[in-house]
Amino acid sequence: MSQDSHLIFADHVGRFYARQYGFPPMAGRLLGYLFVCDPPQQTIDELSEALLASRSAITGAVKLLESYKMARRTRAAGERVDRVDLDPVSQQPQNFDSAIHKEHAELFREGLALLAHAPAERRAPLEEMAALAEFLAERLPKLLDEWHAHRERLRASGHLPASSE
């Protein structure tokens, strides 16, 4: 795969993450590039050169991705520079914590208590959001279990590599 193809892919990921998650485009581009770069661990200077961006833009993007546990910095003994790569945690399912959705439902129920005597159409948005949050709190743990079983079947069939966990 050519360097141009890597950059095009990185740009596509950058646009997707900007549109869907509000990431700064450089953070999404960096994430995309980390998926396909060779070697998989790169210095800030190497990333800056490859992505045609300033060191400060790359450093800011790395900090953001680190905060989401999508990238990590490591330094080998005797080296004077950090190397950046994908954080293995990023390859695990995220946002399946039912406690977040339970808390979300409680917040919506609190809002509904404030509107106890309001007309049904005024309460409807909070009712629906509370119901959705409760549904997600119930379903996501089961869905995560289903994913783990599906992933193991894919590994057993050779469609996914063996676990590195």
Secondary structure as the mmCIF struct_conf table of DSSP 4:
data_model
#
loop_
_struct_conf.conf_type_id
_struct_conf.id
_struct_conf.beg_label_comp_id
_struct_conf.beg_label_asym_id
_struct_conf.beg_label_seq_id
_struct_conf.end_label_comp_id
_struct_conf.end_label_asym_id
_struct_conf.end_label_seq_id
HELX_RH_AL_P HELX_RH_AL_P1 GLN A 3 TYR A 21
HELX_RH_AL_P HELX_RH_AL_P2 PRO A 25 VAL A 36
BEND BEND1 ASP A 38 PRO A 40
STRN STRN1 GLN A 42 GLN A 42
HELX_RH_AL_P HELX_RH_AL_P3 ILE A 44 ALA A 50
TURN_TY1_P TURN_TY1_P1 LEU A 51 LEU A 52
HELX_RH_AL_P HELX_RH_AL_P4 ARG A 55 SER A 67
TURN_TY1_P TURN_TY1_P2 TYR A 68 LYS A 69
BEND BEND2 MET A 70 MET A 70
STRN STRN2 ALA A 71 THR A 74
TURN_TY1_P TURN_TY1_P3 ALA A 77 GLY A 78
BEND BEND3 ARG A 80 VAL A 81
STRN STRN3 ARG A 83 LEU A 86
HELX_RH_3T_P HELX_RH_3T_P1 PRO A 88 GLN A 91
BEND BEND4 GLN A 92 GLN A 92
BEND BEND5 ASN A 95 ASN A 95
HELX_RH_AL_P HELX_RH_AL_P5 SER A 98 LEU A 114
TURN_TY1_P TURN_TY1_P4 LEU A 115 HIS A 117
BEND BEND6 ALA A 118 ALA A 118
HELX_RH_AL_P HELX_RH_AL_P6 ALA A 120 SER A 157
TURN_TY1_P TURN_TY1_P5 GLY A 158 GLY A 158
BEND BEND7 HIS A 159 LEU A 160
HELX_LH_PP_P HELX_LH_PP_P1 PRO A 161 SER A 163
#
